[in-house]
Amino acid sequence: MVLTDTEKTKYQRRGFFVRYGTFSEKECAVFREAAQRVEAQLLEKISDAAAWPITKDYRLDGNRFVDFNHVTVQLEHSSAQDCLRVVEPVNDVDPVFDQLLDDPRLREPMRRLVPSQHLALWTAKLNFKHPKVGSGFGWHQDAPYWIHDCDHVQQLPNVMVLFDDANAGNGCFRVIDGSHKAGCLPGCEDGRQLQGFYTHPDCVDETAQVLIDAPAGSAIFFDPHIVHGSGPNESDNPRRAIIITYQPAGFAALKSGQVREIR
Ligand SMILES: O=C(O)CCC(=O)C(=O)O
């Protein structure tokens, strides 16, 4: 389970590496079922504000976000407001995802990537990407989102665990190979509310793009500075995944403000 030297070299040189077959089909089925449960519960809460008071209901660039305390729910973009796009931090919503944080298949490589003997959670996002309506993610780096909340952004490696087979058709994850080496790049200046979080097109070398076409159960480890994103889901198949971000032990998680040590 530990990070091999080859994986470490790839991560340092290219900013990412993939472990295929990390989770079994049976485990992926449990994750998919938990994702369905999270979505059903949260849609129910959103539709019944009398029973489940919403902390904040707002729009950014026209897209709806709903907060229940520190949990943010992003609704899918325009055409599909009745399904979810992202839930963060999802470990505070469903115990299946909370348990996954401590899984040695993620924890052990992360101890060498952070690097730190003991770890804590930074954040965990559940991304749904529903068939036909799941929207893409524009090119961006994660570090600029976090730089105002954290003094150690270089120590926030991510891992994406795929619950479904992912390919170009259903909007698989993609990266700009080696782009993490440039540090924090300039953001867009196109008038969007979230413009600064998207990497300026002049700094995105699409010729170095790698589409990560990988089966369910794969784990994609990637650097907090790598430029990444994904296309929309134009297929009939869902592309569900979780992205978990680790940090050294003792630091509070991004949204809860509580320390969630990794066991
Ligand atoms: O789910 C994806 O395809 C990309 C998600 C992403 O880039 C992010 O959450 O930062």
Ligand as a Chemical Component Dictionary entry (heavy atoms), coordinates in Angstrom:
data_LIG
# 
_chem_comp.id                   LIG 
_chem_comp.type                 NON-POLYMER 
_chem_comp.pdbx_formal_charge   0 
_chem_comp.three_letter_code    LIG 
# 
loop_
_chem_comp_atom.comp_id 
_chem_comp_atom.atom_id 
_chem_comp_atom.alt_atom_id 
_chem_comp_atom.type_symbol 
_chem_comp_atom.charge 
_chem_comp_atom.model_Cartn_x 
_chem_comp_atom.model_Cartn_y 
_chem_comp_atom.model_Cartn_z 
_chem_comp_atom.pdbx_ordinal 
LIG O1 O1 O 0 -14.887 15.988 -10.777 1  
LIG C1 C1 C 0 -14.154 16.476 -11.637 2  
LIG O2 O2 O 0 -14.128 16.080 -12.777 3  
LIG C2 C2 C 0 -13.209 17.597 -11.314 4  
LIG C3 C3 C 0 -13.438 18.172 -9.972  5  
LIG C4 C4 C 0 -12.496 19.243 -9.617  6  
LIG O3 O3 O 0 -11.688 19.655 -10.380 7  
LIG C5 C5 C 0 -12.504 19.775 -8.271  8  
LIG O4 O4 O 0 -13.410 19.427 -7.480  9  
LIG O5 O5 O 0 -11.592 20.566 -7.950  10 
# 
loop_
_chem_comp_bond.comp_id 
_chem_comp_bond.atom_id_1 
_chem_comp_bond.atom_id_2 
_chem_comp_bond.value_order 
_chem_comp_bond.pdbx_ordinal 
LIG O1 C1 DOUB 1 
LIG C1 O2 SING 2 
LIG C1 C2 SING 3 
LIG C2 C3 SING 4 
LIG C3 C4 SING 5 
LIG C4 O3 DOUB 6 
LIG C4 C5 SING 7 
LIG C5 O4 DOUB 8 
LIG C5 O5 SING 9 
# 
